[in-house]
Each structure stands twice: as C-alpha cells, then as structure tokens.
C-alpha cells in the first residue's frame, strides 16, 4: 500500500520534474538515446553481446513509456528493497527512503519496477508468485491497476529491468 500511497499523492503544484527530464531510474537517458550513444561510442564494449540486446529492447522501452493513455502521477522512481524501511518487529512496511529519482510519470513504472526489484528469488532468479501476489494485492488495496495498465505490466517490467541492467552494464564495463 505504501507505494500506491506515494503514487496517489496529488502532484498539482508540487514542482516535481517529469520523467522526461530526470528520475525514474534514468529512463530519459534511454528515451532520448544518451545510453545508446554512450554504449556505441565506448571501445571497452565494442562487440559485446549486450549491445544488440540493448538496441532491440530500447525500442520497446520507448514505446512503453510514450503511451499517453496511462495514468500519470508521482513516482518514487527507484522502489528497490534497499530503499524500503521494514519494521523489524512486525515485518510491516515502515516507509521509503531515497527520493532522488522521484518524478512525475506513468504510475505503472513504480509497481513494475518494484516487482522487478523485489519479487525474484535470490537462489534461482525465478519470479516468486507469492511475493508478486502479495505486492499487487497490497498495491491494489489503495490503487487498483486499470485494465490498460494490467495489459502493459510485463512491458513495464521489461522496461525497468532494462534500465537497471544497462545502468549496471555501464557502471561495470565503461565507467569503472
């Protein structure tokens, strides 16, 4: 419910940037070709298998983010486990931290990103359906997904996974 409450916060007069300017796991860098240019210009990764994979997937990312009919609002922008506070005694959500990626964008981004970040088992990288169900049910108690959001949920999961894997690829293969 905590993430849904962030997403439902009225954004009129808040002055948050659009995802097209920044935030939301740097999705704008993918939308407008900055990551693509960096990858293609880097001699460190020339010929790496990730490059054609990225070029194929980034087109899907751009299509997903540019859907004008999806509900827009305030995004945390980086709802990973390391940005979640959990009450040690109850196991309940205590809150979120690290709002540097906060912005206004498609609300589906946050729940898809949180799913990608929190619902895969560490031991085998498989999607944990029990976690996914709990996350979506908790979210829906405050903000049920619309049919058009549910139909694009997997696309947005792919989008958030691409944002994060390409960030890591760049960090470990180009920047360091």
C-alpha positions in Angstrom: 0.0 0.0 0.0 2.9 2.4 0.7 4.0 2.6 -2.9 0.4 3.2 -4.0 0.0 6.0 -1.5 3.1 7.7 -3.0 1.6 7.2 -6.5 -1.8 8.7 -5.3 -0.2 11.8 -3.8 -1.7 14.9 -5.6 1.1 16.4 -7.8 -0.5 19.7 -8.6 1.9 22.5 -7.6 4.5 20.1 -6.2 7.0 21.1 -8.9 8.4 17.6 -9.5 10.2 17.1 -12.8 8.8 14.9 -15.5 10.5 11.5 -16.1 11.4 13.1 -19.5 13.8 15.4 -17.6 15.1 13.0 -15.0 14.4 10.4 -12.3 12.7 7.0 -12.7 16.0 5.1 -13.0 17.3 7.5 -15.6 14.6 6.3 -18.1 15.1 9.6 -20.0 18.6 8.6 -21.0 17.1 5.6 -22.8 14.2 7.5 -24.2 16.4 10.1 -25.9 19.4 8.0 -26.9 22.0 9.1 -24.3 22.7 5.5 -23.1 22.7 4.2 -26.7 25.2 6.8 -27.8 27.4 6.0 -24.8 27.4 2.3 -25.5 28.1 2.7 -29.2 30.9 5.1 -28.6 32.7 3.0 -26.0 35.6 1.0 -27.2 35.5 -1.0 -23.9 32.3 -2.8 -25.0 32.7 -3.0 -28.8 31.3 -6.3 -30.0 29.8 -7.2 -26.6 26.6 -9.3 -26.8 24.8 -6.8 -24.6 24.8 -4.1 -27.3 22.5 -5.7 -29.9 20.3 -6.9 -27.0 20.0 -3.3 -25.7 19.3 -1.8 -29.1 16.4 -4.3 -29.6 15.0 -3.7 -26.2 15.3 0.0 -26.0 12.8 0.4 -28.9 10.2 -1.5 -26.7 11.1 0.7 -23.7 10.4 3.9 -25.8 7.1 2.6 -26.9 6.0 1.6 -23.4 7.0 4.9 -21.8 5.3 7.0 -24.5 1.8 5.6 -24.0 -0.3 8.7 -23.5 -3.3 7.0 -22.0 -1.7 5.6 -18.9 -2.4 7.3 -15.5 0.4 9.7 -14.6 1.4 10.8 -11.1 4.2 11.0 -8.6 6.7 8.1 -8.8 9.3 7.1 -6.2 11.3 6.2 -9.3 13.6 3.7 -7.5 11.4 1.3 -5.3 14.1 -1.3 -4.7 14.5 -3.2 -1.4 17.4 -1.1 -0.3 15.1 2.0 -0.4 12.4 0.3 1.8 12.2 0.5 5.6 10.7 -2.5 7.2 9.6 -2.7 10.9 11.8 -5.3 12.4 9.2 -6.4 14.9 6.1 -6.6 12.6 7.6 -7.1 9.2 5.3 -4.2 8.0 6.4 -1.5 5.6 7.7 1.4 7.6 8.3 3.7 4.6 10.5 4.6 1.7 13.8 6.4 1.5 16.0 7.8 -1.3 13.7 10.0 -3.3 16.4 11.3 -5.7 14.6 9.5 -8.6 11.2 10.9 -7.7 9.4 12.5 -10.7 6.0 12.5 -12.5 5.4 9.7 -14.9 3.3 6.7 -15.7 2.3 5.1 -12.4 2.8 1.7 -13.8 6.5 2.3 -13.8 6.8 2.2 -10.0 4.8 -1.0 -9.4 6.6 -2.7 -12.3 10.0 -1.6 -11.0 9.2 -2.7 -7.5 8.1 -6.1 -8.9 11.3 -6.5 -10.8 13.3 -5.5 -7.8 11.5 -7.4 -5.1 9.7 -10.4 -6.5 12.5 -12.6 -7.8 14.1 -15.3 -5.6 17.8 -14.9 -5.0 18.6 -18.6 -5.0 17.3 -19.2 -8.6 16.3 -15.8 -10.0 12.8 -17.1 -10.6 9.7 -15.0 -10.2 8.2 -15.7 -6.8 4.5 -15.7 -7.4 3.7 -15.5 -3.7 5.6 -12.2 -3.4 4.2 -10.9 -6.6 0.6 -11.7 -5.5 1.2 -10.0 -2.1 2.7 -6.9 -3.7 0.0 -6.5 -6.2 -2.8 -7.2 -3.7 -1.3 -4.6 -1.3 -0.9 -2.1 -4.0 -4.5 -2.7 -5.3 -6.0 -2.0 -1.9 -5.1 1.6 -2.4 -4.8 1.9 -6.2 -6.2 -1.0 -8.4 -4.5 -1.2 -11.8 -6.6 -0.3 -14.7 -7.1 -2.9 -17.5 -4.8 -1.0 -19.8 -2.1 -0.9 -17.1 -2.5 -4.7 -16.4 -2.2 -5.4 -20.1 1.1 -3.5 -20.2 2.5 -4.7 -16.9 5.0 -7.1 -18.4 6.2 -4.4 -20.9 6.9 -2.1 -18.0 8.7 -4.9 -16.1 11.0 -5.3 -19.1 11.5 -1.6 -19.3 12.5 -1.3 -15.6 14.8 -4.3 -15.9 16.5 -2.8 -19.0 17.0 0.5 -17.2 18.7 -1.3 -14.3 20.7 -3.9 -16.2 22.0 -1.3 -18.6 23.0 1.0 -15.7 25.0 -1.9 -14.1 26.5 -2.8 -17.5 27.7 0.8 -18.0 28.9 1.1 -14.4 31.0 -2.1 -14.5 32.1 -2.1 -18.2 32.5 1.5 -19.1 32.7 3.8 -16.1 34.9 1.6 -13.9 
